[in-house]
Amino acid sequence: MEVTRRFFTAIALAGLVLGSAAQAHDDAPPHDTHRIVIQVSDDSPGTFTKVLNNASNMSQYFLERGEDYEIEIVAYNAGLHMLRTDTSPVLERVLSFTDSVPNVTISACGNTIAGMSRAAGQDIEIVPNARVVPGGIIRLMELSDQGYFMIRP
């Protein structure tokens, strides 16, 4: 009798837990806006091409579904070369990217810019459609705190 009572108590508790979990899932608010951040920290043209392709494909997907989205590409360390006007092997595509793909922001790490400028002995120039943020890692942390889904190709 005691074993049977414990068995039914365990079943009842499991049902309560599962029911609560299902209810919590059903009550979860839908995404108002999909938020994605893509981290770029190496100077591989192939990797950066994948980043731009991924951002473009996500943009097209959300636009076709009529869903709001924000995509931010954050470049720092060696990845900043993709945004430099003098070293980017994908310069033409980067220059036109934010005009052709809506709701995408490109951010360049200010710390990396300062370090590269010191190493070059002069100010380096980045593409005009990129904005400078104080630090790439700090920006990634801020976006993570704001609920952005992080991708690192």
Secondary structure, 3 states (H helix, E strand, C coil): CHHHHHHHHHHHHHHHHHHHHHHHHHHCCCCCEEEEEEEECCCCHHHHHHHHHHHHHHHHHHHHHCCEEEEEEEECHHHHHHHECCCCCCHHHHHHHHHHCCCEEEEEEHHHHHHHHHHHCCCCCECCCEEEECCHHHHHHHHHHCCCEEECC
